[in-house]
Amino acid sequence: MTGPSPTAPPGEAIVDWYATAARDLPWRSPGVDAWAVLVSEVMLQQTPVARVEPVWRAWMSRWPTPADLAATPPGEVIRAWGKLGYPRRALRLREAAIVVAERHGGVVPADVAALEALPGVGTYTARAVACFGYGMRQPVVDTNVRRVVARLVHGHAEAGNARASDLTDIAALAPEDDARAVRFSVAVMELGALICVARTPRCGVCPVRPHCAWRQAGSPPHEGPPRRVQKFAGTDRQVRGRLLDVLRAADGPVDAAALDPVWDDAVQRARCLDSLLTDGLVEQTDDGLFTLPQGLARA
């Protein structure tokens, strides 16, 4: 199969490239419903595909519908989330499932406004579910898409802060045909993930290389402040994760002494345990033990 035509509009070229370059990811398979798409989008937030895929498969096998997840104790949801990170996402996804089950007849809504009203669902996720779950023409903008647009359209090495014009910029690139526009929304994300990457873009194999304003400008370096690399070692995130690891592995509630070995700094450990209690990720029993949340309280 030949590659994208160098004379094709950039949006069309990206769709043509995707036809042969797309990764085989389970949430992109034919017949995958909007609930499966929603689960994948929540899991993929700030988490690599390789870590998400096995958890997503296990999750969908266990909870194939929103009602299935809504009926599950939150502690079991946190345990199934495993080490994906940012476990509050698991609770918010369960809360969204409760709303879908109780207010939408168990079917994830297709309307963007209704999706945005679900717990934990923002502008990006709502548009992604409408587009990828229901085949609706929607501009879908994540970090990868913003980087592609910054280089292709504006000639900048990096995207900088999110702007109100991001949705307009990406909508202008989409093909006129609705079906191809839907395909374009996932294709441009894939381009940013595989080719137009942050540090070492693979410009030599980019399907829109002839159109790229950044390359035409000589690939100038980023002139703004350097990107901040989010550290993990030694942070409260790491300590919270270790505390949750103990509770996930436990058969029942544990006392404070069982949590002490996870971190030497007692002040930081206590602060992180308090934050987990505040976030609803951990509960303390009447006799002072600690456990994953057991209640079935509705959102």
VEXLUMLUM-875769 format. One line per 5 residues: number of its first residue (from 1); their letters; for each residue x, y, z of C-alpha. Coordinates in pm, 1 decimal. Each point is the difference from the previous one (the first is absolute). Example, Ala and Ser with C-alpha at 12.3 -4.5 7.8 and 13.67 -1.06 7.14 Angstrom:
residues 2
1 = AS = 1230.0:-450.0:780.0 ~ 137.0:344.0:-66.0
END
This chain:
residues 299
1 = MTGPS = 0.0:0.0:0.0 ~ 143.4:338.2:-88.9 ~ 56.4:269.4:260.6 ~ -186.1:329.2:31.8 ~ 13.9:227.8:-302.5
6 = PTAPP = 231.6:299.9:49.8 ~ -264.6:218.7:-163.6 ~ -290.3:-117.1:216.7 ~ -127.5:244.9:263.9 ~ 169.1:-71.8:333.7
11 = GEAIV = -314.6:-138.6:162.6 ~ -54.8:-245.5:-284.1 ~ 367.8:-98.0:2.9 ~ -14.9:-75.9:372.4 ~ -306.5:-222.0:-46.9
16 = DWYAT = 169.1:-186.8:-286.6 ~ 314.8:-50.0:210.7 ~ -204.3:-134.5:291.0 ~ -149.1:-272.2:-218.9 ~ 331.8:-185.9:4.3
21 = AARDL = 176.8:143.8:307.0 ~ -262.8:-28.5:274.5 ~ 77.5:-208.2:305.2 ~ -232.3:-295.9:61.6 ~ -158.1:111.6:327.7
26 = PWRSP = -301.7:-186.3:141.1 ~ -213.0:309.1:68.0 ~ 23.2:82.1:-371.6 ~ -141.4:-333.4:-111.7 ~ -327.8:-9.8:-195.4
31 = GVDAW = -299.9:-39.7:225.9 ~ 161.3:153.8:307.5 ~ -267.9:209.6:167.6 ~ 9.8:344.9:158.0 ~ 39.9:-141.5:352.1
36 = AVLVS = 315.6:-183.4:-103.8 ~ 127.0:318.2:-163.9 ~ -72.6:202.9:313.6 ~ 188.5:-249.2:216.7 ~ 299.4:9.7:-235.1
41 = EVMLQ = 7.7:379.0:-11.2 ~ -6.2:31.6:378.3 ~ 271.8:-262.2:39.3 ~ 220.7:157.3:-266.4 ~ 17.1:337.2:176.3
46 = QTPVA = 370.5:49.1:80.3 ~ 56.9:-375.5:-30.9 ~ 182.4:-188.9:-280.3 ~ -194.1:-232.3:-230.3 ~ 212.5:-301.9:96.9
51 = RVEPV = -106.9:29.9:363.8 ~ -363.3:67.5:-80.9 ~ -74.2:-281.8:-244.3 ~ 9.0:-301.7:238.7 ~ -193.3:188.8:268.6
56 = WRAWM = -259.0:115.0:-253.3 ~ -49.7:-356.3:-126.0 ~ -48.5:-132.6:354.1 ~ -227.9:289.9:89.8 ~ -226.5:-46.6:-303.2
61 = SRWPT = -18.9:-373.2:61.9 ~ -110.1:61.2:358.7 ~ -216.5:309.4:-52.6 ~ -125.6:0.9:-361.6 ~ -274.9:252.2:77.2
66 = PADLA = -27.3:312.1:217.7 ~ -256.5:-175.2:218.7 ~ 249.7:-276.4:77.3 ~ 255.4:249.2:128.0 ~ -259.9:210.0:182.5
71 = ATPPG = -98.4:-303.8:209.4 ~ 357.7:-69.4:111.3 ~ 145.0:118.1:333.7 ~ 252.2:280.3:-50.6 ~ 277.0:-197.3:168.0
76 = EVIRA = -24.5:-269.3:-266.2 ~ 17.9:266.7:-269.8 ~ 316.0:146.3:153.5 ~ 150.5:-347.4:27.2 ~ -73.9:-71.8:-366.7
81 = WGKLG = 152.0:333.6:-101.1 ~ 331.1:-142.2:117.7 ~ 304.8:211.8:-69.8 ~ -138.7:221.4:-276.5 ~ 54.0:301.4:223.8
86 = YPRRA = -226.0:289.0:95.4 ~ -249.7:-242.5:160.2 ~ -258.5:272.1:54.2 ~ -74.1:-58.4:-368.1 ~ -133.5:-343.6:94.7
91 = LRLRE = -244.6:147.1:249.4 ~ -110.7:270.0:-242.2 ~ -56.6:-260.7:-270.4 ~ -214.7:-199.3:240.3 ~ -193.1:316.9:86.3
96 = AAIVV = -52.8:63.2:-371.7 ~ -124.7:-357.7:-39.5 ~ -252.9:58.2:278.2 ~ -131.1:312.9:-173.1 ~ -22.2:-182.7:-334.0
101 = AERHG = -183.5:-291.1:161.0 ~ -244.0:216.6:194.7 ~ -61.3:295.6:-233.2 ~ 75.3:-128.0:-350.6 ~ -151.2:-347.7:4.3
106 = GVVPA = 340.6:-164.1:21.1 ~ 113.3:142.0:-335.5 ~ 287.2:247.7:-23.2 ~ -147.1:317.2:-155.8 ~ 114.2:118.3:-341.6
111 = DVAAL = -61.4:370.5:59.0 ~ 317.5:190.9:91.5 ~ -175.2:214.0:261.4 ~ -149.5:-307.6:166.2 ~ 339.1:-168.9:-3.7
116 = EALPG = 166.0:303.7:157.0 ~ -257.3:-16.9:281.3 ~ 126.9:-345.5:101.5 ~ 240.0:-11.3:298.5 ~ 362.0:23.8:-109.2
121 = VGTYT = -78.9:64.1:-368.0 ~ 145.6:317.8:-148.6 ~ -3.1:160.3:-342.4 ~ 256.8:-233.1:-153.8 ~ -151.6:-323.6:131.5
126 = ARAVA = -355.5:102.7:-92.6 ~ 97.4:75.9:-358.6 ~ 209.8:-316.2:-25.2 ~ -292.5:-218.3:111.1 ~ -241.8:175.1:-237.5
131 = CFGYG = 244.3:-38.7:-286.5 ~ 154.5:-343.1:58.9 ~ -296.8:-158.9:176.0 ~ -279.3:137.7:-218.7 ~ 170.6:101.0:-324.6
136 = MRQPV = -94.8:364.9:40.2 ~ 202.9:270.5:-170.5 ~ 181.8:170.7:286.6 ~ 334.9:179.9:35.2 ~ 189.4:-199.9:262.3
141 = VDTNV = 306.2:169.6:144.3 ~ 253.6:-161.3:231.8 ~ 368.3:78.0:58.6 ~ 110.3:-192.5:-308.4 ~ -251.6:176.9:-222.5
146 = RRVVA = 99.2:341.4:131.4 ~ 364.9:-72.7:-79.5 ~ -84.5:-104.1:-356.5 ~ -203.0:316.8:-53.1 ~ 270.9:219.4:154.8
151 = RLVHG = 256.8:-130.2:-248.7 ~ -212.9:-62.5:-306.2 ~ -209.4:318.1:10.9 ~ 183.2:252.9:217.3 ~ 366.3:-92.7:-52.0
156 = HAEAG = 74.1:-38.2:371.2 ~ 209.6:-279.8:147.4 ~ -234.6:-42.7:295.6 ~ -364.6:72.1:62.5 ~ 32.9:208.2:315.0
161 = NARAS = -306.2:58.0:214.8 ~ -342.5:-117.5:-115.1 ~ -191.3:263.7:-194.1 ~ -364.4:57.5:-83.3 ~ 95.0:-18.2:-369.4
166 = DLTDI = 129.9:-359.1:26.4 ~ -339.4:-148.4:-89.9 ~ -39.6:239.8:-291.7 ~ 349.0:-76.2:-130.3 ~ -52.3:-375.1:-4.3
171 = AALAP = -353.6:26.5:-141.0 ~ 138.8:199.0:-293.3 ~ 236.4:-285.7:-87.7 ~ -266.2:-272.3:-1.2 ~ -118.4:-139.5:-334.7
176 = EDDAR = -341.4:113.0:-125.2 ~ -141.2:-352.3:-8.4 ~ -144.5:-77.7:343.5 ~ 122.4:-359.9:12.6 ~ 352.5:104.7:-90.1
181 = AVRFS = -20.3:286.8:250.0 ~ -72.3:-252.0:274.7 ~ 292.8:-208.7:-120.4 ~ 215.2:311.9:-6.3 ~ -66.1:69.5:369.2
186 = VAVME = 168.1:-324.1:104.1 ~ 256.5:11.8:-282.3 ~ 143.3:335.6:103.5 ~ 32.4:-124.3:358.1 ~ 189.6:-301.3:-129.6
191 = LGALI = 225.1:223.6:-207.9 ~ 95.0:196.1:310.9 ~ 57.1:-317.4:199.5 ~ 214.4:-181.1:-259.0 ~ 156.6:254.5:-237.5
196 = CVART = -34.0:360.5:117.3 ~ 132.4:-83.7:344.8 ~ 129.2:255.4:247.4 ~ 375.8:-52.6:10.8 ~ 104.3:-174.3:-322.8
201 = PRCGV = -268.8:45.6:-267.3 ~ 30.8:-242.4:-292.6 ~ -41.7:265.5:-266.3 ~ 148.5:-219.0:-273.0 ~ -301.7:-232.2:4.3
206 = CPVRP = -267.5:255.4:85.7 ~ -296.1:-7.6:-241.6 ~ -46.6:378.0:22.3 ~ 365.8:94.0:-28.6 ~ -57.7:210.1:-318.1
211 = HCAWR = -260.5:209.9:181.9 ~ 177.8:47.4:334.5 ~ 52.4:365.9:88.6 ~ 258.2:-93.9:262.5 ~ 219.9:-186.9:-249.2
216 = QAGSP = -41.9:274.7:-257.8 ~ 128.7:244.0:262.1 ~ 310.0:-213.5:54.7 ~ -128.8:-188.3:306.0 ~ 77.0:281.0:246.6
221 = PHEGP = 44.4:-103.8:364.4 ~ -251.2:83.0:265.8 ~ 60.1:351.1:132.4 ~ -219.7:-12.5:308.0 ~ 78.9:-144.3:342.7
226 = PRRVQ = 114.8:-362.9:-3.0 ~ -259.3:-267.8:52.3 ~ -14.1:-110.4:359.5 ~ 57.4:-371.5:46.4 ~ -227.9:-129.2:271.8
231 = KFAGT = 205.3:-196.2:249.9 ~ -140.7:-295.7:188.2 ~ 268.6:-130.3:238.5 ~ -47.6:135.7:348.3 ~ -329.4:173.2:-72.9
236 = DRQVR = -327.0:-36.1:186.1 ~ -130.0:-185.0:-307.1 ~ 258.1:-271.6:56.7 ~ -80.2:-28.1:370.3 ~ -375.2:-10.0:-64.4
241 = GRLLD = 56.2:-275.7:-254.3 ~ 197.9:-208.5:246.3 ~ -263.5:39.1:267.8 ~ -268.7:-112.1:-243.9 ~ 215.5:-295.4:-105.8
246 = VLRAA = -9.2:-131.6:358.3 ~ -377.5:37.1:22.0 ~ -58.8:-160.8:-340.3 ~ 201.4:-303.4:103.5 ~ -163.9:-34.5:342.0
251 = DGPVD = -284.2:-243.3:65.2 ~ -163.5:246.3:238.1 ~ 61.9:319.5:198.9 ~ 354.8:59.6:122.9 ~ 137.9:200.0:291.4
256 = AAALD = 232.2:297.4:-27.7 ~ 302.8:-217.5:78.4 ~ -55.4:-188.8:-326.4 ~ 26.9:327.8:-189.6 ~ 307.3:135.6:177.5
261 = PVWDD = 258.9:-198.3:-202.9 ~ -105.9:149.4:-333.9 ~ 175.2:333.0:66.4 ~ 259.9:114.0:253.4 ~ -117.4:361.5:26.9
266 = AVQRA = -281.0:-28.6:254.1 ~ -124.9:354.7:-59.4 ~ -29.6:-48.8:-376.6 ~ -153.2:-344.4:47.0 ~ -264.3:136.5:238.2
271 = RCLDS = -75.7:289.5:-234.8 ~ -48.7:-238.4:-291.2 ~ -221.7:-231.9:201.8 ~ -212.7:298.1:102.4 ~ -30.7:107.6:-363.0
276 = LLTDG = -111.3:-350.2:-101.7 ~ -266.4:10.9:270.4 ~ -112.9:343.3:-117.8 ~ -18.8:-117.6:-362.8 ~ -212.8:-300.1:94.8
281 = LVEQT = 263.1:-246.6:-116.5 ~ 50.1:-137.9:352.2 ~ -238.0:-40.6:293.1 ~ 72.0:-28.8:370.1 ~ -208.3:-245.9:198.4
286 = DDGLF = -156.2:72.0:338.9 ~ 284.4:-187.4:168.3 ~ 268.2:205.6:-176.5 ~ 98.9:-237.5:-280.1 ~ 47.4:100.3:-363.9
291 = TLPQG = -160.8:-154.9:-307.4 ~ -105.2:69.5:-353.7 ~ -350.6:156.2:-7.1 ~ -276.4:-256.2:36.5 ~ -316.4:203.5:-35.2
296 = LARA = -240.8:2.3:-291.0 ~ -93.2:367.3:42.1 ~ -145.8:154.9:-315.6 ~ 157.8:302.2:-167.6
END
